[in-house]
Amino acid sequence: MSHCNDKKVPGSPLTAKSQFLETAASATQDFTPPSQICAHLHAFHVYADHPTRCVEANHYCSHITEDLRQCLIYDSPAKNARLIGIEYMVTPKIFETLPSEERKLWHSHQYEVKSGMLIMPTPRGIPNAAWEVAETSEMRDVLPLYGKTYHFWQVDRGDKVPMGEPKLMLSFTDESKVKLAVPGGMSELVEKRDQEFGVDTGSKAEKRKDIEEVEKHPDADAMWEIHEKK
């Protein structure tokens, strides 16, 4: 699994000139698209072609419409985080309009939400208890969404730069899937994450018990079924 402090990125540190240009650009240029980001979500993604591998995923998401979100995915929330992928999320209304073969590339979020695996890290200075009210409300909105995710940079295998073709990624759908990638299951998967962000996944799952599940479209999470039939 990728962690926040294990980076070995090639190249020299930024020069004074690069730092100046970076600062000047941030003060003078228009960054409207990324400035629309309104949510930081943290979870774990699984390689569709290799479900024994998973990677940490920090999503920075914006809403294009009420039915479509787009997220930049980084390996950490740090200043020098590596951009490793993208995810699009759509409501069932949009998902049902997609061709059947296309829908098979998309994953559900129900297990991530209900298990507490998917979190919105608490902003600095805000008590966890107060933030979790807003987080739980957001989780109600995320639960019925379907996501399509590709990663370009396989940081978990030590690639120093993005290598090869983009990789379709999945979300975990139950504890048995988690154990394919992490023998200790959910508790082992989130242990380091919980320490880093100061959260308790079990407590979040408890608070989300009242979030009502929705009927999942049979085409979603199809890539998991392909592996189960092998």
Buried (B, 14 or more C-beta within 10 A) or exposed (E): BBBBEEBEEEEEEEEEEEEEEEEEEEEEEEEEEEEEBEBBBBBBBBBBEBBEBBBBBBBBBBBEEEBBBBBBBBBBBEEEBBEBBBBBBBBBEBBEEBEEEEBBBBBBBBBBBBBBBBBBBBEEEEEBEEBBEEBBEBBEBBBBBBBBBBBBBBBBEEBEEBEEEEBBBBBBBEEEBBBBBBEEBBEBBBEEBBEBBEBBBBBBBEBBEEBEEEEBBEBBBBBBEEBEEE
